[in-house]
């Protein structure tokens, strides 16, 4: 009879920990949805202070609401764009930013407290403790990145830096991918005590890099409001690329800072990313992962449809949020396919 490897603890609970990680991943997908709504409703600058502990308590009376509103009235977004906003209007945008920050705190506790419990109970299989601690640290860093992003819009700009927005979203999705990958490793370990962590194969690296770049371009598109530049597809107005579009020097900055170019690249690099993830999905199918293959094919097709619909509807909020949430779901499917391709057994 095969015996568990020396690294496998009898007290370890890999399947329980995997299920907990899946629950945290679901919360992160919800966070992506709320973050998308926060961005699309221009709510992100409504809370002008970062109070990691006391900030969990919202304004409770009229005086506190007036104080929060007064803080908002001092920043450029109010003075240049929302001059004359009522307190009722302020409360509407405050709501989404508050929910976004509150959910971040909930996710932090949903990860840290069970992790501590599993550690005390010696339920974490050997080798997974450092990985889980790294994910916890990355989650803490994400909170700081969120404030770093918000701070970019409080003094000179009337919105947050699209580059910092891209860093914020990318970090969230790196955490999501890391949690799902770890959960899959733990699930394999629960089914086979001799299972080893999956490895990243070249096809998986290419697919994840292409998808990651497309997501960054999507964040640039959202941060620059580039989705509003042209609401037609496949042409941008009357041409494949508008010849009269103003350009920025040096040329490379157009891919980062020029809304027209960013929308153009985001439109068409989507198909390169789609080819890469479908290639990975086919590899997963050959490895016997039919569910992962089907999920990737379905979600990549849906993502393209939602992207086109977002443009054609003039960035209608429900469709745009669905586009962003589907990107997170596609990432989960791609990570699952990559894990299946790289699965190792002793």
N, C-alpha and C positions, 0 to 999 in steps of 0.2 A: 504494500500500500504506500502511495506517495505521502510523504510527510511535508507539512508546511515549511517554507524556507525560514532560515533563522530570523529574517526581518519581520515575520508575521507574528503578532502577539495574539495569544488566545483571547485576551480581554478586548481586543480591537473590535470596533463596530463599523466596518467600512460601508456597509449598505445604509445604515442609519445616517452616517455622515454624508453620504452621497445624496440621500433624499433631502437632508437639510440644505445642502448646497444648491440643489435644484430649486428649492423654495426661495433662497436668496437670489438666484438668477431671475426668477419670476418677478421679484421686487425690483430688480434692476431694469427689466424690460418696462415695468410700470413707470419707473423713474425716467426712462427715455421718453415715454409718452408725455409725461407731465412737463419734462424739459422742453419738448417740442412745442407744446401749447404755450409755455411761458415765453419762449422766443417769438412765436407767431403773434401773440397778443401784446408784444412789446412790454412785458411785465417785469423783465429781469432786473431793472434798475429801481424798482419801487421800494426796496429795502436797502437803505444806503449805509448800513452798519453791519459788521460781522460780529455776532455774539454767539459763539458756539454753544454756550450753556443757557444763558438767560434768554437767548433769542427764540427758544422754544415756546415762550409765552407771548401770544399776540396782544395787540392793544385791547384793553378790556373796558375802556370808558372813552367818553368823548375827548377828554383832555389828552389822553394818550394817542388817540387817532389824529388829533390836530398836530401833536408834536411830530408824529411820523410824516404827516403830510407836509409840514413845514420843512423837514429835512429833504424831502423829495423836491420841494419847490426851489431849493438852492442849487440843484444840478442842471447842467445844460439841456438835458432832455426835456425837462419841464419848461425851462425858460425859452427854448427855441422851437419846440414842437407842441408841447401840451399846455401852453399858457392858457389859463382860464379853466383848466380841468376842475370839476367839482370834487368834493370829498367823496361822494358816492362813486364817481368814476375812478378815483384813486383806490378805493377799497376793492374795486373789481380787479385791478392789476396787482394790488398787494396780495390778493387771495392766491393767485397762481404762484407767485414767487415764494410765499409763505409755505404753501403745500410742497413745493419743490424742495425747499430747505428742510422741512419737517420730514419728508420722506427720506432724505439723505441721512438724517439722524436715526430714523427707524431702521434703515438698512445697516447702518453702523452697529447699532445695538443687536440687530438680528444676526449679525456675523460675530461680533466680539463676545457676547455673553454665552452663546452655545459653544463657541470655540474654547472658552475658558472652562466650561463644564466638561467638555470632552477631554480636555487636557488633564483636569483633576481626576477624572474617572479612568485615565489611561486608555481611552477608547480610540485614540488616533493611531493608526498603523505606523510603524517605523518608516521614516523617510518622508512622511507627509506633513509633519509638524512645521518644518521650515517653509514649505510651500504655502501652507495656510497662513503662517505669520507674514509672509511676503505679500499675500493678497490683502491681509488686514492693513498692513502699512501702506499699500497702494491706495486702499480706500480712504485712509486718513489723509494721504497726499491729495486725493481727489477733492476733498473738502477745501483744502488750501487753494487748489487750482481754481475751484469755483469762485472763491472770493477774489483771487487774482484776476479772473475774468471780469467780474462785476466792477472791480476797482478801476478797470480801464475805461469805464464809461461815466465816471463820477465827476471828472474835473474839466476835461477839454472836449471830449467826444460826446455825441448825443446818443451813442449806442456802445455796446461792448465791442472789443476787438474781435474781428472774425477769426483771426489766427488763434487767439486765446480760447475762443469758442470751440475751434477745431481740436485744440489740445484737450479741452474739458470733455468733449464728446468721445474723442479717441481713447482717453484714459478710462472712461466708463466702459467702453466696449472691450478694451484690453482686460479689464477686471472681469467682465462678463465671460469672455472667452476663456480666461484662466480658471474661473470657477467651474464652468461646464467641463473643461478638459480634466480638471482634478476630480470632479464627480464621476466622470466616465472611467478614469483610472481606478477609483475606489469601487465602482460597480463591478469592474472586471475582477478586482481582488476579492470581492465578496463571493463571486461565482467560482473563482479558482485561486486558492491561496498561493499558487506558484506564478500567477500572472505578474508581469513586470509592467511598469509605466510605458504607455505608447510613445513612439518617437515621431518627430516631425519629418516627413519625407519631402524630397524636393518639390513634388507636385503640390503638396499641401502648402509649403512655404510660398510658392508662386501664387497660388489661389488666394491665400490669406493676405499677402502683400497687395495684390490687385484689388481685392475687396476693401482692404483698409484704405488704400489711396482713393478709391471711389467715395468712401464714407467721408474722408477729409475734404474732398471736393464738394460733397454735399453740405458739409458744415460751412465751407467758404460761401457756397451759394446762399445758405440761410443767413449767414452773418452779414453778407453784402446786400441782402435783398435782391440777389441776382435773378431769382425766379420770376420777378416782375418785369425784367428787362424785355423779354419777348414771350408772348403767350400763344405761340403757334408751334406746330411740329409737323413734319421734320424740318421745315424751313424756319429760319429766324427772320420773321417778316416776309420779304419777297425773295430772299436769297439764302443759300446754304450758310454763309457767314456775312453779316452786314459789312460791306466795304467801307462805309463811312464811320465805323465805330472808332472813337478816339482811343489811341494807344498810349501806353505809359513807357517811359524809359527808366532803366534798361528793360529790354524786351521780356526777360524772364519774369518780371514783376507782374506782367499782365495775367499770368496763370494764378496769381495769388490775390491781386488787388483790383483787377479790372472786372466789373460785374458781367460785361458782355462776354469776355473771353472765358471767365470761370463758368458761366452757364453753358457755353459752347463745349468746353472740354468735359464738363460733367455729363452733358447729353451723350457724347460719343464714346468717352472712355468706358461708359456703362457696358457697352457691348464687348469690349476687351475683357473687362472684369467678369462678365457673364460667361464668356468662352473659358476663362481660367477656372471658374468654379464648376462649370459643367464638366470640364476635363477631370477635375477632382472627383466629381460625383460619379463619373463613369468608372474611375479607379475603385471607388467604394463599392460600386455595383459588382465589379469583378471579384471583390473581396467578400461578397455575400451580403453586403449592407443594403438591402433593397429599400428599407424605410428611409435611410439617410439619402440615398440616391433620389428617391421620389420627392422627398422634402426639398432638397436643393433645387431640383428642376422646377417644382411648383412655385417655390418662393422667388426664384430668380425671374421667372416669367411674370409673376405678380408684381415684383419690384419695378420692372420696366414699365408695365402698364400703369402702375400708380405714379411713376415719375412723369410719364407723358400726361396723365390726367391732371397732375398737379400743375403742369404748365398750362394746359388747355383751359383749366378753370380759373386761371389767374391766382393760383396758390390759395385755393379754398381750404380753410383750416383743417377740416376733418380729413380730407384727402391727403394733405401735406403731412399731418400727424401719422396717418396710416402708413404713408411712405417711409417715415422715419422709424416707426415701430417694426415695420416689415424688414427694414435693414437689420435691426437687432435680431429678429427671428431668423433671417437668412444667415447671419453670422453664427448663430447657434447650430443651424443645420450644417454649415460648412465646417465648423469645428468638430461636429459629430462625425462627418464624413472623413475628415482628416485623421481623427482619432482611430477610426476603424481601419483606415489604410495603414496606419503606423502601429497597429496593435502588435504586441510581442507576447510570446508565451515561453515559459522556461522549458 
